[in-house]
Amino acid sequence: MGNILIAPIEISGKESSMIISRLDSWSQRVEKFLTAISWIVSVLVTLMFVVDIFMRFLFKRPLPASWEIAEVCMPLIIFLPFAYTLTIDAHVRVSIVKDRLPPKIRLGFETVSNSIAFIICAMFTYWAWLYFWDSFIINEEMLAAIKIPWWVGKMAMPIGMGFFTFRYLILVFRSLAHQK
């Protein structure tokens, strides 16, 4: 066989902007879906506690393992909406210095900070995946009155952090496109 020469693919600014917009649009749909799951889990956990309290005080028969079930559901409530919160720019920020910078320097500052956040979130995603996978492989269960798989709650962190990482990557690409 001969040598295969692969030419580098050049993407224009307009094409890269289109690709980023498509990825952003797809990501926002997934982020909204994950946020909806978080809301549904929140409502279900609340209803479970209401029923538990009702059963406990009226019939002296509380729901078994309601506290443990809620503990497994908490990561779903917390981690799944991370990326969407970043998308709507609702995370807490300290911007005392950044807001006083000129636009070009501010854009560079955001590019660097988003790049650092991307790297840190990617590491958290990787470690969370390993943590979840170990739990899934051994079918880890919570010690409770009923069998509750721990891995269900542990699955939320790599999913939530994965999309959080992806959102930071989109922000980095967007800021780099604006610098050109």
C-alpha positions as CSV (number, residue, x, y, z in Angstrom):
1,M,0.0,0.0,0.0
2,G,1.1,3.5,-0.7
3,N,1.3,6.5,1.6
4,I,-2.0,8.1,2.2
5,L,-1.8,11.8,2.3
6,I,-4.5,13.4,4.5
7,A,-5.0,17.1,3.8
8,P,-5.8,19.3,6.8
9,I,-9.4,20.4,6.9
10,E,-9.8,24.1,7.0
11,I,-13.0,25.6,8.5
12,S,-14.0,29.1,7.9
13,G,-15.1,31.4,10.7
14,K,-18.7,31.2,9.4
15,E,-18.6,27.4,9.3
16,S,-17.1,27.1,12.8
17,S,-19.7,29.5,14.1
18,M,-22.4,27.3,12.6
19,I,-20.9,24.2,14.2
20,I,-20.7,25.9,17.6
21,S,-24.3,27.1,17.2
22,R,-25.5,23.6,16.4
23,L,-23.6,22.0,19.3
24,D,-24.9,24.7,21.6
25,S,-28.5,24.1,20.4
26,W,-28.2,20.4,20.9
27,S,-26.6,20.8,24.3
28,Q,-29.3,23.2,25.5
29,R,-32.0,20.7,24.6
30,V,-30.2,18.0,26.6
31,E,-29.5,20.4,29.5
32,K,-33.2,21.4,29.7
33,F,-34.1,17.7,29.7
34,L,-31.7,17.0,32.5
35,T,-33.0,20.0,34.5
36,A,-36.6,18.7,34.0
37,I,-35.5,15.4,35.4
38,S,-34.0,17.2,38.4
39,W,-37.3,19.1,38.9
40,I,-39.3,15.9,38.7
41,V,-37.0,14.1,41.2
42,S,-37.3,17.1,43.5
43,V,-41.1,16.9,43.4
44,L,-41.2,13.2,43.9
45,V,-38.9,13.3,46.9
46,T,-41.0,16.0,48.4
47,L,-44.2,14.0,47.8
48,M,-42.5,10.9,49.3
49,F,-41.7,12.9,52.5
50,V,-45.3,14.2,52.7
51,V,-46.7,10.7,52.3
52,D,-44.1,9.4,54.8
53,I,-45.0,12.0,57.4
54,F,-48.8,11.4,56.8
55,M,-48.3,7.6,57.2
56,R,-46.1,8.0,60.2
57,F,-48.5,10.2,62.2
58,L,-51.8,8.9,61.1
59,F,-51.2,5.1,60.8
60,K,-47.8,4.6,62.6
61,R,-46.5,3.0,59.4
62,P,-43.9,5.2,57.8
63,L,-42.6,4.4,54.3
64,P,-39.6,2.2,54.4
65,A,-36.2,3.8,53.7
66,S,-37.6,7.1,52.6
67,W,-34.6,9.0,54.0
68,E,-32.2,6.7,52.2
69,I,-34.1,7.0,48.9
70,A,-33.9,10.8,49.2
71,E,-30.2,10.5,49.9
72,V,-29.7,8.6,46.6
73,C,-31.9,11.1,44.7
74,M,-30.0,14.2,46.0
75,P,-27.2,14.0,43.4
76,L,-29.8,13.8,40.6
77,I,-31.3,17.0,42.0
78,I,-27.9,18.8,42.4
79,F,-25.7,17.7,39.5
80,L,-28.1,17.3,36.5
81,P,-28.9,21.1,36.2
82,F,-25.3,22.3,36.5
83,A,-24.8,22.9,32.8
84,Y,-28.2,24.6,32.2
85,T,-27.4,26.9,35.1
86,L,-24.2,27.9,33.3
87,T,-26.1,28.3,30.0
88,I,-28.4,30.8,31.5
89,D,-25.5,32.5,33.3
90,A,-27.0,31.9,36.8
91,H,-23.9,30.6,38.6
92,V,-22.5,32.7,41.4
93,R,-19.6,34.8,40.2
94,V,-17.3,37.3,41.8
95,S,-16.6,39.9,39.0
96,I,-15.2,42.9,40.9
97,V,-12.2,43.1,38.6
98,K,-13.5,41.6,35.4
99,D,-16.4,44.0,35.1
100,R,-14.0,47.0,35.1
101,L,-11.7,45.7,32.3
102,P,-11.9,46.8,28.7
103,P,-14.0,44.4,26.4
104,K,-10.9,42.8,24.7
105,I,-9.1,42.1,28.0
106,R,-12.4,40.8,29.5
107,L,-12.8,38.4,26.6
108,G,-9.3,37.1,27.1
109,F,-9.9,36.8,30.8
110,E,-13.1,34.8,30.2
111,T,-11.3,32.6,27.7
112,V,-8.6,31.7,30.2
113,S,-11.0,31.2,33.1
114,N,-13.4,29.1,31.0
115,S,-10.4,27.0,29.7
116,I,-9.3,26.4,33.3
117,A,-12.8,25.6,34.4
118,F,-13.1,23.2,31.4
119,I,-9.9,21.3,32.5
120,I,-11.0,21.1,36.1
121,C,-14.5,19.9,35.2
122,A,-13.1,17.4,32.8
123,M,-11.0,15.9,35.6
124,F,-14.1,15.8,37.9
125,T,-16.1,14.1,35.2
126,Y,-13.4,11.5,34.8
127,W,-13.1,10.8,38.5
128,A,-16.9,10.8,38.9
129,W,-17.2,8.3,36.1
130,L,-14.6,6.0,37.8
131,Y,-16.5,6.4,41.1
132,F,-19.8,5.6,39.5
133,W,-18.4,2.7,37.4
134,D,-16.9,0.9,40.5
135,S,-20.3,1.2,42.2
136,F,-22.2,-0.1,39.2
137,I,-19.8,-3.0,38.6
138,I,-20.2,-4.3,42.2
139,N,-23.9,-3.4,42.2
140,E,-23.4,-1.4,45.4
141,E,-26.5,-1.1,47.6
142,M,-27.3,1.2,50.4
143,L,-27.9,-0.4,53.8
144,A,-31.6,0.2,54.3
145,A,-34.9,-1.6,54.9
146,I,-35.2,-2.2,51.1
147,K,-32.6,-2.7,48.4
148,I,-31.5,0.7,47.0
149,P,-28.8,0.8,44.4
150,W,-26.2,3.4,45.2
151,W,-25.0,3.6,41.6
152,V,-28.2,5.4,40.6
153,G,-27.2,8.4,42.6
154,K,-23.6,8.2,41.7
155,M,-24.5,8.1,38.0
156,A,-25.7,11.7,38.3
157,M,-22.3,13.3,38.9
158,P,-20.6,12.1,35.7
159,I,-23.6,12.9,33.6
160,G,-24.1,16.4,35.2
161,M,-20.4,17.2,35.2
162,G,-20.0,15.8,31.7
163,F,-22.5,18.3,30.3
164,F,-21.0,21.0,32.5
165,T,-17.6,20.3,31.0
166,F,-19.1,20.3,27.5
167,R,-20.8,23.7,28.2
168,Y,-17.4,25.1,29.2
169,L,-15.9,23.8,26.0
170,I,-18.6,25.6,24.0
171,L,-17.9,28.8,25.9
172,V,-14.2,28.5,25.2
173,F,-14.8,27.9,21.5
174,R,-17.3,30.9,21.4
175,S,-14.8,33.2,23.1
176,L,-12.0,32.1,20.7
177,A,-14.3,32.7,17.7
178,H,-15.0,36.2,19.1
179,Q,-11.3,36.9,19.4
180,K,-10.8,36.2,15.7
